[in-house]
Amino acid sequence: MRSTADVVIVGGGCMGASVAFHLATRGVRNVVLVEREAMLGTGSTGRNAGGVRHQFSNEANIRLSIESIGVLERFEQEVGTAVDFHQDGYLFLLSSPESVEAFRRNVALQRSCGIDVQWLGPDDAVRLAPGLDARGVTGATFCGRDGIADPNGVTMGFAKAAQARGVEIVRETEVVAIDAPGGRVAAVRTSRGPIATAIVVNAAGPHANAIGRLAGADVPVAPYRRHIFIAQDFTRPVPPNRIMVIDFDTTFYFHREGGGVLFGMGDPEEPAGFDTTVRWDFLPEVIEVAIRRLPALEDASISHAWAGLYEMSPDANPLIGPVPGVEGFFAINGFSGHGFQHSPAAGRILADLITGRDPQFDVTPFAPGRFAAGVSGGEHYVV
């Protein structure tokens, strides 16, 4: 392991790998990426549903999606690795007047950004997703360029391309301290020894707050468990494509995954914490909602399940940029369930900020110090 580096990145998920790649393409190659686990992308990156969408309520997130989805569409040409990316679309189902009103505003915003989002009726939704029960649905939105991508493939693609350009990736290594005398980063101490550096990138996902504390910085990110279940053996119709269907008012969602169906739903009573064991007692609550929208799940079998962590910020928008109070300490955290899909653009933007380039992106909504003035705005499409 190198004893000095221009930049040390803490965390080897999709964000850390993207930052490493984009720094290397900008000529910053004396970079060390430190990952605690034996493999990259085993935390939140490896436990998500792989969804990628343009349909957000916040313009900054829409613009992150425009850039990120463009990169995913050209990933092999730009990064050098082919990845699975199926653009069968996202279908949001709306059942309350309040949701319809909010989505009308947000679809207007999305269209103003150049996104082709369609308004649909219940019958149209069923045609797109055969097997769906649209009773009670009063409106729906659909974007055909949304889809499902492979988190591991994207992470490893960025990581391998970064390594080929000189970045060192160190696994099974824990960051135990960050030296920042006088409020300026000087070194990272790891379980394998120290690395002298003037710049640290906090890409630690749900552990971002703890890494921030090591540097004496406030990174307001908290972890929340989310469950994913896989069902198989259907006797009733399920969609033949990989369309992502989201029942917005309940947060229940599903899409095809191989021969099965991947589905999940948020639990509003879930407390913050790092527990990733599967709460099987939560499954009946999910199924009760699920069979109303996809009746095939009623007599299907659950083949396996897992839980991952959302890294939530106070306003559900990410933190991207320098953290106030500690010079040389940068955050790329708090993506609140949409980190994987925004990692291509977010990593590029942070690499530009670190190297002093104009990112050609208004990062004000993502400024790490914005919460000092209180929470406002943010993202409302958190599933």
C-alpha positions as CSV (number, residue, x, y, z in Angstrom):
1,M,0.0,0.0,0.0
2,R,1.3,3.5,-0.8
3,S,2.3,5.6,2.1
4,T,1.5,8.9,0.3
5,A,-1.3,9.8,-2.0
6,D,-2.8,12.9,-3.6
7,V,-6.3,11.6,-2.7
8,V,-7.5,8.9,-0.4
9,I,-11.1,7.6,-1.1
10,V,-12.8,5.9,1.8
11,G,-15.3,3.3,0.5
12,G,-15.3,1.0,-2.5
13,G,-18.9,1.1,-3.6
14,C,-20.2,2.6,-6.8
15,M,-19.5,6.2,-5.5
16,G,-15.9,5.5,-4.5
17,A,-15.2,3.7,-7.7
18,S,-16.7,6.4,-9.8
19,V,-14.7,9.1,-8.1
20,A,-11.5,7.1,-8.5
21,F,-12.2,6.6,-12.3
22,H,-13.0,10.3,-12.9
23,L,-10.0,11.5,-10.9
24,A,-7.7,9.2,-13.0
25,T,-9.1,10.4,-16.3
26,R,-8.3,14.0,-15.1
27,G,-4.7,13.0,-14.5
28,V,-4.9,12.5,-10.7
29,R,-3.5,8.9,-10.5
30,N,-1.8,8.9,-7.2
31,V,-5.0,7.8,-5.6
32,V,-5.7,5.1,-3.0
33,L,-9.2,3.7,-2.6
34,V,-9.6,2.0,0.8
35,E,-12.3,-0.7,1.2
36,R,-13.0,-2.4,4.5
37,E,-14.5,-5.6,3.0
38,A,-12.8,-8.3,0.9
39,M,-14.7,-7.2,-2.2
40,L,-15.9,-3.9,-3.7
41,G,-19.6,-3.1,-3.8
42,T,-20.7,-5.4,-1.0
43,G,-22.5,-2.7,1.0
44,S,-25.4,-0.7,-0.2
45,T,-24.2,-0.9,-3.8
46,G,-24.6,-4.7,-3.8
47,R,-27.9,-4.7,-2.0
48,N,-30.1,-2.4,-4.1
49,A,-32.7,-3.1,-6.8
50,G,-30.6,-1.6,-9.6
51,G,-33.2,1.0,-10.7
52,V,-32.3,3.9,-12.8
53,R,-34.7,6.7,-13.5
54,H,-35.2,10.3,-14.7
55,Q,-38.4,10.7,-12.7
56,F,-37.5,12.9,-9.8
57,S,-39.1,15.8,-8.1
58,N,-35.9,17.9,-7.8
59,E,-34.4,19.5,-10.9
60,A,-30.8,18.8,-9.7
61,N,-31.6,15.1,-9.3
62,I,-33.2,15.1,-12.8
63,R,-30.0,16.5,-14.2
64,L,-27.9,14.0,-12.4
65,S,-30.1,11.3,-14.0
66,I,-29.7,12.8,-17.5
67,E,-25.9,12.6,-17.3
68,S,-25.7,9.3,-15.4
69,I,-28.1,7.5,-17.7
70,G,-26.2,8.8,-20.7
71,V,-23.0,7.3,-19.3
72,L,-24.7,4.0,-18.7
73,E,-25.9,4.0,-22.3
74,R,-22.4,4.5,-23.5
75,F,-20.6,2.7,-20.6
76,E,-18.6,0.3,-22.8
77,Q,-17.3,3.1,-25.0
78,E,-16.5,5.5,-22.2
79,V,-15.3,3.2,-19.4
80,G,-14.3,0.1,-21.3
81,T,-16.6,-2.6,-19.8
82,A,-20.0,-3.9,-21.1
83,V,-22.7,-3.7,-18.4
84,D,-26.3,-5.0,-18.3
85,F,-28.7,-2.1,-18.7
86,H,-32.3,-2.8,-19.7
87,Q,-34.4,0.3,-20.5
88,D,-37.9,-1.1,-20.2
89,G,-39.0,2.0,-18.3
90,Y,-40.4,3.1,-14.9
91,L,-44.1,3.1,-14.3
92,F,-45.4,5.2,-11.3
93,L,-49.0,4.4,-10.2
94,L,-50.9,7.1,-8.5
95,S,-54.0,6.6,-6.4
96,S,-54.6,9.8,-4.5
97,P,-55.5,13.3,-5.7
98,E,-52.5,14.7,-3.8
99,S,-50.1,12.3,-5.7
100,V,-51.7,13.2,-9.0
101,E,-51.3,16.9,-8.3
102,A,-47.7,16.6,-7.2
103,F,-46.8,14.4,-10.2
104,R,-48.4,16.8,-12.6
105,R,-46.1,19.5,-11.4
106,N,-43.1,17.2,-11.5
107,V,-43.8,15.9,-14.9
108,A,-43.9,19.4,-16.2
109,L,-40.5,20.0,-14.6
110,Q,-39.1,16.7,-16.1
111,R,-40.4,17.7,-19.5
112,S,-38.8,21.1,-19.2
113,C,-35.5,19.3,-18.7
114,G,-36.1,17.4,-22.0
115,I,-37.3,14.2,-20.5
116,D,-40.0,12.3,-22.4
117,V,-42.5,11.4,-19.6
118,Q,-46.0,10.2,-20.5
119,W,-49.2,10.5,-18.6
120,L,-51.2,7.3,-18.7
121,G,-54.5,5.9,-17.5
122,P,-55.0,2.6,-15.6
123,D,-55.7,0.6,-18.8
124,D,-52.5,1.9,-20.4
125,A,-50.6,0.9,-17.3
126,V,-51.9,-2.7,-17.5
127,R,-51.0,-2.9,-21.2
128,L,-47.4,-1.9,-20.3
129,A,-47.2,-4.3,-17.3
130,P,-49.5,-7.4,-18.0
131,G,-50.6,-9.0,-14.7
132,L,-50.8,-5.6,-13.0
133,D,-54.1,-4.9,-11.1
134,A,-54.7,-1.2,-11.6
135,R,-57.9,-0.9,-9.5
136,G,-57.9,2.3,-7.6
137,V,-55.2,3.9,-9.8
138,T,-56.3,7.3,-11.1
139,G,-53.2,8.1,-13.1
140,A,-49.7,6.9,-14.0
141,T,-46.5,8.2,-15.4
142,F,-44.0,6.4,-17.6
143,C,-40.5,7.1,-19.0
144,G,-39.2,4.6,-21.4
145,R,-35.5,5.5,-21.0
146,D,-35.6,4.5,-17.3
147,G,-34.6,1.0,-16.5
148,I,-32.6,-1.6,-14.5
149,A,-28.8,-1.7,-14.5
150,D,-26.2,-4.0,-12.9
151,P,-24.7,-2.4,-9.8
152,N,-21.8,-4.8,-9.5
153,G,-20.9,-4.5,-13.2
154,V,-20.9,-0.7,-13.1
155,T,-18.8,-0.6,-9.9
156,M,-16.3,-3.1,-11.1
157,G,-16.1,-1.3,-14.5
158,F,-15.2,2.0,-12.9
159,A,-12.8,0.2,-10.5
160,K,-10.9,-1.7,-13.2
161,A,-10.6,1.3,-15.4
162,A,-9.3,3.3,-12.5
163,Q,-6.7,0.7,-11.7
164,A,-5.6,0.5,-15.3
165,R,-4.9,4.3,-15.0
166,G,-2.8,3.9,-11.8
167,V,-5.3,4.0,-8.9
168,E,-4.4,1.7,-6.1
169,I,-7.4,-0.2,-4.6
170,V,-6.8,-1.7,-1.1
171,R,-9.3,-4.2,0.2
172,E,-9.8,-5.7,3.7
173,T,-8.4,-2.4,5.2
174,E,-10.2,-0.3,7.7
175,V,-9.8,3.5,8.1
176,V,-9.3,4.0,11.9
177,A,-8.4,7.7,12.0
178,I,-8.1,10.8,9.9
179,D,-5.5,13.3,11.0
180,A,-6.7,16.9,10.4
181,P,-4.6,19.2,12.6
182,G,-5.7,22.8,12.5
183,G,-8.8,21.8,10.5
184,R,-6.7,20.6,7.5
185,V,-6.5,17.0,6.3
186,A,-2.9,15.6,6.7
187,A,-3.2,11.8,6.7
188,V,-5.4,8.8,6.9
189,R,-4.6,6.0,9.3
190,T,-5.6,2.5,8.3
191,S,-5.4,-1.0,9.8
192,R,-2.4,-1.5,7.4
193,G,-0.6,1.7,8.2
194,P,-0.9,5.5,7.5
195,I,-1.2,7.3,4.2
196,A,-0.1,10.9,4.0
197,T,-2.6,12.9,2.0
198,A,-4.1,16.4,1.8
199,I,-7.4,15.2,0.4
200,V,-9.9,12.6,1.7
201,V,-13.1,11.6,-0.1
202,N,-15.8,10.2,2.2
203,A,-17.6,7.6,0.0
204,A,-18.5,5.4,2.9
205,G,-22.2,5.1,2.2
206,P,-24.3,4.5,5.3
207,H,-21.1,4.8,7.4
208,A,-20.5,8.3,6.2
209,N,-21.3,9.9,9.5
210,A,-18.7,7.8,11.4
211,I,-16.0,8.6,8.8
212,G,-16.9,12.3,9.1
213,R,-16.4,12.1,12.9
214,L,-12.9,10.7,12.4
215,A,-12.1,13.9,10.6
216,G,-14.0,16.2,13.0
217,A,-16.6,16.9,10.4
218,D,-20.4,16.8,10.5
219,V,-21.8,14.5,7.8
220,P,-25.6,14.2,8.6
221,V,-26.3,10.8,7.1
222,A,-28.2,8.0,8.8
223,P,-28.7,4.4,7.7
224,Y,-32.2,2.9,7.2
225,R,-32.9,-0.8,6.4
226,R,-34.8,-1.7,3.2
227,H,-35.9,-5.2,2.3
228,I,-35.9,-6.9,-1.1
229,F,-37.6,-10.2,-1.8
230,I,-37.5,-12.5,-4.8
231,A,-40.6,-14.5,-5.8
232,Q,-40.8,-17.4,-8.2
233,D,-43.2,-20.2,-9.4
234,F,-46.1,-18.1,-10.8
235,T,-49.5,-19.5,-11.7
236,R,-50.8,-16.1,-12.8
237,P,-49.4,-13.6,-15.3
238,V,-46.5,-11.3,-14.5
239,P,-44.9,-8.7,-16.8
240,P,-42.7,-10.4,-19.5
241,N,-40.4,-7.3,-19.5
242,R,-38.2,-5.6,-16.9
243,I,-40.4,-2.6,-16.3
244,M,-40.1,-1.1,-12.8
245,V,-43.6,-0.6,-11.4
246,I,-43.9,1.6,-8.3
247,D,-47.1,2.1,-6.4
248,F,-46.3,5.5,-5.2
249,D,-48.7,5.9,-2.3
250,T,-47.6,2.6,-0.6
251,T,-44.0,2.6,-2.0
252,F,-44.5,-1.0,-3.1
253,Y,-42.4,-1.8,-6.2
254,F,-41.5,-4.7,-8.4
255,H,-39.7,-5.7,-11.6
256,R,-38.7,-9.0,-13.3
257,E,-35.4,-10.4,-12.2
258,G,-34.4,-13.4,-14.3
259,G,-37.2,-15.9,-14.0
260,G,-38.6,-14.3,-10.9
261,V,-39.9,-11.0,-9.6
262,L,-38.0,-8.7,-7.3
263,F,-40.2,-6.7,-5.0
264,G,-40.0,-4.5,-1.9
265,M,-41.6,-1.8,0.1
266,G,-40.5,0.8,2.6
267,D,-41.5,0.5,6.3
268,P,-42.3,4.0,7.7
269,E,-41.7,2.7,11.2
270,E,-38.2,1.4,10.5
271,P,-35.7,3.1,12.9
272,A,-32.2,4.2,11.9
273,G,-29.6,1.5,12.4
274,F,-27.1,-0.8,10.8
275,D,-29.1,-4.1,11.1
276,T,-29.3,-5.9,7.7
277,T,-30.9,-9.1,8.9
278,V,-34.1,-9.9,7.1
279,R,-37.3,-9.1,9.1
280,W,-39.5,-12.0,8.0
281,D,-42.3,-10.7,10.1
282,F,-42.4,-7.7,7.8
283,L,-43.1,-9.9,4.7
284,P,-46.8,-10.3,5.5
285,E,-47.2,-6.5,5.5
286,V,-45.6,-6.3,2.1
287,I,-47.5,-9.2,0.7
288,E,-50.8,-7.7,1.8
289,V,-50.1,-4.6,-0.3
290,A,-48.3,-6.6,-3.1
291,I,-51.1,-8.9,-4.0
292,R,-53.4,-5.9,-4.6
293,R,-51.1,-4.7,-7.3
294,L,-49.6,-8.0,-8.6
295,P,-52.0,-10.8,-7.8
296,A,-49.5,-13.4,-9.0
297,L,-47.5,-12.9,-5.8
298,E,-50.3,-14.4,-3.7
299,D,-49.5,-18.0,-4.5
300,A,-45.8,-17.6,-5.5
301,S,-42.9,-18.8,-3.4
302,I,-40.3,-16.6,-1.9
303,S,-36.9,-18.0,-3.0
304,H,-34.7,-15.6,-1.1
305,A,-34.5,-12.1,0.4
306,W,-31.9,-9.6,1.7
307,A,-31.8,-6.2,3.4
308,G,-29.6,-3.3,2.6
309,L,-29.2,0.2,3.9
310,Y,-30.4,3.6,2.5
311,E,-28.0,6.4,3.5
312,M,-30.5,9.1,4.2
313,S,-29.8,12.8,4.4
314,P,-32.2,15.2,6.2
315,D,-33.7,16.4,2.9
316,A,-33.2,13.2,0.8
317,N,-30.7,15.0,-1.4
318,P,-27.1,14.0,-1.5
319,L,-24.0,15.8,-0.1
320,I,-21.5,16.4,-2.8
321,G,-18.4,18.7,-2.3
322,P,-16.1,20.1,0.4
323,V,-17.3,19.7,4.0
324,P,-17.1,23.0,6.0
325,G,-14.6,23.1,8.8
326,V,-12.1,20.6,7.5
327,E,-10.0,21.6,4.5
328,G,-9.4,18.8,2.1
329,F,-12.3,16.7,3.3
330,F,-14.9,16.0,0.6
331,A,-18.3,14.2,0.8
332,I,-20.2,12.2,-1.7
333,N,-22.9,10.8,0.6
334,G,-26.6,10.8,1.6
335,F,-28.1,9.8,-1.8
336,S,-31.2,8.4,0.0
337,G,-31.8,5.4,-2.1
338,H,-30.8,6.7,-5.5
339,G,-27.0,6.6,-5.1
340,F,-26.2,3.8,-7.5
341,Q,-28.1,5.4,-10.4
342,H,-26.4,8.8,-9.8
343,S,-22.9,7.5,-9.3
344,P,-21.6,8.2,-12.8
345,A,-22.5,11.9,-12.7
346,A,-21.8,12.4,-9.0
347,G,-18.3,10.9,-9.3
348,R,-17.5,13.1,-12.3
349,I,-18.8,16.3,-10.5
350,L,-16.8,15.6,-7.4
351,A,-13.6,14.9,-9.4
352,D,-14.0,18.2,-11.1
353,L,-14.5,20.0,-7.7
354,I,-11.4,18.3,-6.3
355,T,-9.3,19.2,-9.3
356,G,-10.5,22.8,-9.5
357,R,-12.5,22.4,-12.7
358,D,-15.9,24.0,-13.3
359,P,-18.3,21.0,-13.1
360,Q,-20.8,22.7,-15.3
361,F,-23.4,21.8,-12.8
362,D,-25.1,23.8,-10.1
363,V,-24.1,21.9,-6.9
364,T,-25.8,24.3,-4.5
365,P,-28.7,21.9,-3.7
366,F,-26.0,19.3,-2.8
367,A,-23.7,21.6,-0.7
368,P,-22.7,19.6,2.5
369,G,-23.0,22.7,4.6
370,R,-26.6,23.6,3.6
371,F,-28.2,22.2,6.7
372,A,-26.8,24.9,8.9
373,A,-29.6,27.1,7.7
374,G,-32.3,24.5,8.2
375,V,-33.8,21.8,5.9
376,S,-35.9,22.9,2.9
377,G,-36.7,21.6,-0.5
378,G,-35.1,18.2,-1.2
379,E,-36.3,15.2,-3.0
380,H,-39.8,13.8,-2.6
381,Y,-39.6,10.7,-4.8
382,V,-37.9,8.4,-2.3
383,V,-39.1,4.8,-2.7
